[in-house]
Amino acid sequence: ISDAGRAGEAGLEVYSGAKAGAAGFTRAVARSLGRHNITANCVAIAATLTPAIEARLKANPEMQKKMMEKYVIRRPGLPSDVANMVLFLASEASAWITGQTYPVNGGFTFAL
């Protein structure tokens, strides 16, 4: 999902709501399937350098500068940042973790 589902984004109300709904759906799946030893978790990502995002940021360096001011780690995410969390959640190392939403967002938001 997107971090918009956790934090909400002005101007992206429907998108934020849909992403929050996806996280709720994941928690329900975790409750339903946990007794079968099946886990379900979400990864909430923020700005990640996909080709589309990278093109937008290169086209507008001022937008990138302003955007990165909101991140504790002052860079956009890399696909490998997200892939590492997904790899962990797909591994046996996370076998006792379910129903969670993990922010992979460079400190855009914080969770308890």
N, C-alpha and C positions, 0 to 999 in steps of 0.2 A: 504494500500500500504506500501511500505518500504520507509524509509528515503533516500534510494539510489535514489529514483525518485526526491527528492528535492535537494540533495547535489551532486549526481553523485558519483560513486565509481570506482576507477582505477581497471581495470581487470574485471569489471562487467558492461561494457558499454551496452550490450544488455539488461541485467536485469534492469539497471538504466533507460534506455529508455522506457522499457515496463512499469515500475512503473510510470514514468512521464506521459506516455500515459493514464494510468488508471486514474490519477488525472485530466487530460484534459477531458477525457470522463465523469467523474463525474461532472465537471463544466458545460459541455454541457447538461447533464441530468438535472442539477439544473435549467438551463435557460429554458429548454423545459417544465419541469413539475411544476415549481414554481407557475404558474398561477392557477394550480389545488391544491395549498396548499400542494404540495409534496416536501420535502426537500431531498437533496443529498449532502453528505459530505464524506471526506476521513479521515482516521487516518493513519498517516505515522509513523511507528514504527521502532525502531532501535533494537539492540540486546536484545532479550527477552528470558527469561529462559524457553523455551519449552524443552521437553525431549531431542531433538536432539542437541540443542545449549548447554544445561547443560552438556551433555556427552562430547561434544567437548571441553568445557572449563575445565572440570575436568581432561580430558586426557592431557591437556597442560596448566598448571597453568601460565607459562611464557606468553603464548598467551593471557590469560585472563588479566594478569597484564598490558601488552602492550595495549590491546584493551581498558581497562577501563581508561587509561590515556587520552583518547580522549573524555571522558564524564565528564561534570561538576559534576554530581552526580555519584560518583565513584562506581557504581554497575550496573549490568545488570538489565533490566526491568523485572518485574514480569507479568505474565498473568493478574493479577488483576489490574495492572497499565493501561493496554490497555482496559480491561473490563470496568473500571470506566469511561473512555472517551466515549466508545461506549454506555454505559448506559445513560450518559448525552445526547448524540446526539439522542438517541432513545426516550428521554423523552420530555414532553411538555416544559421543561425549555429551549430547543433549538429550539422552534417552528419558530423563526424568523432568523434562521441561515441556510444558504444554499450556496453551491458552494465553500466550504472552505476545506483546507487541514490542519489538526491539527497534529503537531509533538508531539508524545509521546515518548521521546527519551533521557531522563536524561541529556539534554543539549548537545547532540552530535552536533546538529546544532541549530541555532536560526532563527526565522522568524520574520518579521515585524508585 
